[in-house]
Amino acid sequence: IEEGFAQNQRVVVFAVRSASNSPTTYLGKTYGRIGSSLVDLSAYPEIARSLWAKLLGVGKEDSVALADVPQSDVGHYLDMAFYYRKLGLAFPSQDEAISRMAEEGFLRMRDDGNVDITNLGALCLAENMSNFPSLQGNAIEIVPYTSDSRAGTSIPALIYKQGILISFEDIIAKTMEFTGAQETIEGAYRVSKEPLPNILVREMVANAILHQELGIGGAHILIECFP
């Protein structure tokens, strides 16, 4: 629900999201708009096929996760400062940072001066995934168990709601810790003992991230660790 004023009158707009994954249906019929008319698409098979083709493209990295964001508010949703720290660069002006985010595909510029934050931007640099309704179920979760059965008591799960670029190193470190990795002192040397090689865990988690299905709500990455 969005509110505003026009000609000194209060205006309330109910904004309904466009269909995703499948066309809009009502009482068993599929509807779409042709010109100014809302019609039953069963009578327009060519248009129905075109609509399905567009809907199947939803949920990609360049799809919009949050639309119409004022440029001054982007820092509330994306940790741009982390991005520059990771690259070893000084944080520039707000305008330069926004331009760089657009070049990387993290957001798209709108004609009205505001921006749309893409799925890629949210997944990589989100301050909190809960700010993006279509992606809040995609936060990575680590569940450490104390026995070899899921029925056994688990330590409280860790849910990472920040973007993957921000949380990836900690995700790997915690996964290694829960699989029994530890450091010991042998003589004068610090020795790392890892039941699973770190590079193997990194590869598995990275592949899960890269190949996740963004079009399925709540299909988050779950890492279960057993002793």
Disulfide bonds with the S-S distance in Angstrom:
none
